[in-house]
Amino acid sequence: MNTVNIHEAKTQLSRLVDRAARGEPFVIARAGKPLVKVSPVDAPAQPKRLGFLKGEIEVPDDFDRMGEREIAALFGIGA
């Protein structure tokens, strides 16, 4: 992805916007630090990573009770 500084973005805005509208997003930076990303309005959003570990890990059946004695002891409650 192309990165341009603010000065360049101001002087080349029309050209940069045309390129972004054609599907070439770019980043505007100040002093080398990225500030904003410019992309077409109808560009697909980044997919959320829900379920990316599906099948890779397993949650124990007693997950919601793990450590309950230790936690109760910290609060002075007999469990």
N, CA, C and O of each residue as an XYZ file, in Angstrom:
316
protein
N       0.851     -1.170      0.000
C       0.000      0.000      0.000
C       0.898      1.235      0.000
O       1.884      1.308      0.733
N       0.539      2.184     -0.823
C       1.313      3.403     -0.988
C       1.111      4.334      0.221
O      -0.011      4.493      0.700
N       2.184      4.937      0.703
C       2.110      5.919      1.788
C       2.621      7.250      1.264
O       3.683      7.320      0.645
N       1.851      8.310      1.519
C       2.249      9.653      1.088
C       2.211     10.585      2.287
O       1.436     10.381      3.221
N       3.063     11.621      2.253
C       3.030     12.591      3.347
C       1.914     13.605      3.080
O       1.372     13.664      1.976
N       1.583     14.381      4.073
C       0.463     15.311      3.977
C       0.674     16.320      2.841
O      -0.256     16.609      2.087
N       1.869     16.844      2.722
C       2.135     17.830      1.665
C       1.862     17.230      0.286
O       1.203     17.851     -0.548
N       2.369     16.031      0.055
C       2.137     15.365     -1.226
C       0.652     15.087     -1.434
O       0.140     15.242     -2.542
N      -0.041     14.676     -0.373
C      -1.475     14.398     -0.481
C      -2.236     15.662     -0.869
O      -3.176     15.602     -1.662
N      -1.836     16.800     -0.317
C      -2.517     18.057     -0.652
C      -2.262     18.450     -2.108
O      -3.176     18.893     -2.803
N      -1.042     18.290     -2.558
C      -0.724     18.719     -3.921
C      -1.196     17.723     -4.975
O      -1.422     18.108     -6.123
N      -1.349     16.462     -4.613
C      -1.729     15.424     -5.573
C      -3.088     14.788     -5.247
O      -3.357     13.659     -5.657
N      -3.939     15.507     -4.514
C      -5.176     14.914     -4.008
C      -6.047     14.315     -5.109
O      -6.520     13.188     -4.963
N      -6.268     15.029     -6.195
C      -7.137     14.513     -7.269
C      -6.600     13.201     -7.825
O      -7.355     12.245     -8.003
N      -5.315     13.152     -8.098
C      -4.710     11.931     -8.642
C      -4.812     10.776     -7.644
O      -5.142      9.651     -8.017
N      -4.526     11.065     -6.375
C      -4.589     10.026     -5.349
C      -6.012      9.506     -5.157
O      -6.218      8.302     -5.006
N      -6.993     10.407     -5.161
C      -8.385      9.992     -4.994
C      -8.827      9.146     -6.188
O      -9.531      8.152     -6.011
N      -8.423      9.527     -7.395
C      -8.759      8.716     -8.574
C      -8.195      7.311     -8.457
O      -8.876      6.335     -8.771
N      -6.956      7.207     -8.008
C      -6.338      5.885     -7.844
C      -7.045      5.085     -6.763
O      -7.275      3.887     -6.928
N      -7.395      5.741     -5.650
C      -8.107      5.040     -4.572
C      -9.463      4.553     -5.068
O      -9.881      3.444     -4.736
N     -10.150      5.367     -5.854
C     -11.460      4.977     -6.381
C     -11.349      3.769     -7.305
O     -12.304      3.005     -7.444
N     -10.202      3.593     -7.929
C      -9.970      2.427     -8.797
C      -9.494      1.211     -8.002
O      -9.171      0.177     -8.586
N      -9.449      1.331     -6.687
C      -9.085      0.184     -5.861
C      -7.665      0.174     -5.353
O      -7.176     -0.871     -4.925
N      -6.986      1.307     -5.389
C      -5.619      1.402     -4.878
C      -5.607      2.287     -3.635
O      -5.271      3.467     -3.733
N      -5.961      1.752     -2.475
C      -5.984      2.587     -1.266
C      -4.586      3.098     -0.935
O      -3.585      2.527     -1.366
N      -4.533      4.182     -0.162
C      -3.246      4.730      0.251
C      -3.350      5.266      1.669
O      -4.443      5.466      2.201
N      -2.193      5.492      2.264
C      -2.101      5.985      3.635
C      -1.488      7.375      3.606
O      -0.519      7.620      2.887
N      -2.060      8.290      4.396
C      -1.489      9.626      4.553
C      -0.744      9.646      5.881
O      -1.283      9.260      6.918
N       0.501     10.103      5.831
C       1.358     10.104      7.021
C       1.848     11.514      7.319
O       1.948     12.362      6.433
N       2.149     11.736      8.590
C       2.784     12.991      9.027
C       4.091     12.599      9.699
O       4.105     11.817     10.650
N       5.182     13.149      9.198
C       6.521     12.846      9.724
C       6.777     11.342      9.746
O       7.412     10.821     10.663
N       6.271     10.655      8.721
C       6.494      9.217      8.617
C       5.548      8.365      9.437
O       5.597      7.139      9.348
N       4.684      8.984     10.237
C       3.755      8.226     11.074
C       2.390      8.157     10.380
O       1.776      9.195     10.132
N       1.906      6.942     10.060
C       0.618      6.805      9.383
C      -0.518      7.425     10.196
O      -0.619      7.213     11.404
N      -1.367      8.193      9.516
C      -2.497      8.849     10.181
C      -3.837      8.301      9.725
O      -4.676      7.941     10.551
N      -4.046      8.234      8.411
C      -5.335      7.789      7.878
C      -5.121      6.918      6.648
O      -4.107      7.012      5.955
N      -6.114      6.065      6.402
C      -6.119      5.229      5.206
C      -7.261      5.708      4.324
O      -8.386      5.874      4.795
N      -6.979      5.927      3.061
C      -7.996      6.349      2.100
C      -8.267      5.166      1.175
O      -7.359      4.641      0.530
N      -9.538      4.758      1.123
C      -9.938      3.639      0.273
C     -11.315      3.926     -0.299
O     -12.029      4.786      0.217
N     -11.700      3.224     -1.353
C     -13.002      3.470     -1.957
C     -14.136      3.174     -0.982
O     -14.016      2.302     -0.122
N     -15.224      3.900     -1.124
C     -16.373      3.733     -0.228
C     -16.931      2.321     -0.313
O     -17.334      1.751      0.702
N     -16.958      1.754     -1.506
C     -17.540      0.426     -1.658
C     -16.540     -0.703     -1.443
O     -16.832     -1.860     -1.745
N     -15.371     -0.376     -0.926
C     -14.362     -1.399     -0.660
C     -14.854     -2.330      0.443
O     -15.444     -1.872      1.421
N     -14.619     -3.618      0.298
C     -15.051     -4.544      1.345
C     -14.284     -4.291      2.643
O     -13.080     -4.033      2.635
N     -15.001     -4.369      3.736
C     -14.369     -4.186      5.041
C     -13.483     -5.389      5.337
O     -13.702     -6.480      4.812
N     -12.496     -5.178      6.171
C     -11.653     -6.289      6.580
C     -12.517     -7.307      7.314
O     -13.265     -6.931      8.216
N     -12.434     -8.574      6.953
C     -13.260     -9.573      7.639
C     -12.859     -9.704      9.099
O     -11.678     -9.642      9.441
N     -13.847     -9.884      9.944
C     -13.555    -10.115     11.356
C     -13.009    -11.524     11.500
O     -13.331    -12.414     10.713
N     -12.204    -11.707     12.484
C     -11.541    -12.985     12.637
C     -12.261    -13.898     13.616
O     -11.615    -14.680     14.313
N     -13.570    -13.817     13.683
C     -14.317    -14.687     14.566
C     -14.099    -16.137     14.147
O     -14.170    -16.476     12.966
N     -13.838    -16.963     15.114
C     -13.694    -18.378     14.844
C     -12.384    -18.784     14.213
O     -12.274    -19.895     13.695
N     -11.374    -17.910     14.240
C     -10.129    -18.245     13.554
C      -9.373    -19.394     14.220
O      -8.478    -19.976     13.607
N      -9.720    -19.731     15.467
C      -9.074    -20.872     16.134
C      -9.997    -22.095     16.217
O      -9.698    -23.050     16.933
N     -11.107    -22.064     15.492
C     -12.049    -23.174     15.531
C     -11.342    -24.475     15.159
O     -10.677    -24.571     14.128
N     -11.504    -25.456     16.016
C     -10.870    -26.741     15.786
C      -9.438    -26.810     16.268
O      -8.844    -27.888     16.270
N      -8.868    -25.693     16.675
C      -7.479    -25.657     17.126
C      -7.359    -25.772     18.643
O      -6.379    -26.315     19.151
N      -8.349    -25.264     19.364
C      -8.312    -25.310     20.823
C      -9.615    -25.899     21.343
O     -10.616    -25.961     20.629
N      -9.586    -26.321     22.572
C     -10.775    -26.888     23.195
C     -10.938    -26.271     24.580
O      -9.985    -26.211     25.356
N     -12.144    -25.814     24.883
C     -12.444    -25.221     26.177
C     -12.954    -26.337     27.083
O     -13.896    -27.039     26.714
N     -12.354    -26.518     28.261
C     -12.807    -27.582     29.161
C     -14.251    -27.355     29.623
O     -14.716    -26.218     29.713
N     -14.946    -28.457     29.912
C     -16.337    -28.368     30.373
C     -16.455    -27.585     31.672
O     -17.469    -26.923     31.898
N     -15.441    -27.645     32.534
C     -15.510    -26.955     33.825
C     -14.842    -25.569     33.772
O     -14.442    -25.039     34.808
N     -14.721    -24.991     32.588
C     -14.040    -23.711     32.427
C     -14.601    -22.634     33.344
O     -13.842    -21.873     33.943
N     -15.930    -22.565     33.458
C     -16.548    -21.513     34.280
C     -16.403    -21.764     35.775
O     -16.766    -20.908     36.581
N     -15.876    -22.931     36.159
C     -15.678    -23.223     37.580
C     -14.196    -23.324     37.950
O     -13.861    -23.555     39.111
N     -13.324    -23.153     36.981
C     -11.888    -23.281     37.227
C     -11.431    -22.224     38.225
O     -11.724    -21.040     38.056
N     -10.726    -22.641     39.246
C     -10.179    -21.726     40.238
C     -11.210    -21.153     41.197
O     -10.917    -20.192     41.909
N     -12.410    -21.719     41.233
C     -13.451    -21.115     42.070
C     -13.111    -21.188     43.564
O     -13.467    -20.279     44.314
N     -12.434    -22.245     44.005
C     -12.047    -22.323     45.425
C     -11.038    -21.225     45.770
O     -11.161    -20.561     46.799
N     -10.054    -21.045     44.913
C      -9.037    -20.036     45.149
C      -9.648    -18.633     45.157
O      -9.284    -17.798     45.985
N     -10.559    -18.384     44.251
C     -11.210    -17.077     44.197
C     -12.081    -16.853     45.415
O     -12.078    -15.764     45.990
N     -12.834    -17.882     45.820
C     -13.673    -17.770     47.011
C     -12.809    -17.504     48.237
O     -13.182    -16.705     49.096
N     -11.653    -18.171     48.326
C     -10.764    -17.959     49.466
C     -10.254    -16.517     49.490
O     -10.097    -15.940     50.566
N      -9.999    -15.939     48.347
C      -9.545    -14.549     48.306
C     -10.596    -13.583     48.839
O     -10.261    -12.531     49.383
N     -11.859    -13.940     48.683
C     -12.948    -13.097     49.187
C     -13.452    -13.554     50.551
O     -14.418    -13.003     51.080
N     -12.796    -14.560     51.115
C     -13.162    -15.042     52.443
C     -14.481    -15.822     52.445
O     -15.185    -15.844     53.455
N     -14.810    -16.447     51.347
C     -16.043    -17.224     51.233
C     -15.658    -18.697     51.188
O     -14.757    -19.083     50.443
N     -16.327    -19.508     51.971
C     -16.073    -20.952     51.921
C     -16.805    -21.568     50.751
O     -18.021    -21.419     50.630
N     -16.081    -22.259     49.888
C     -16.736    -22.874     48.734
C     -16.758    -24.374     48.865
O     -17.271    -25.063     47.983
